């Protein structure tokens, strides 16, 4: 692989990863707060289903 192409792909991959890390972190932190539970847990009895938007 050409050295310039290798450097470009390394920087592109780094940029994509550094962009996605805060997005994924925010999603995993805010989902349980919005649902008042973790997504895999069953909803408590008596809790009305609501839209998250």
Phi, psi and omega in degrees: 000140180296143184298319179294320178295320179297315178297317179298313181294325177295317179291321178296315178298317178299319179294317180296316180296314180294336177281321183282333182302309179295326180295313180294318179299315180297319179296316182286337178274321186277333180300309179298328179290321181289325182271347187063024177190170175282148185303330182276347183279147177291150179290142177297150179297136179091352178278127182279135177293135180224158179278145187269356183270000000 
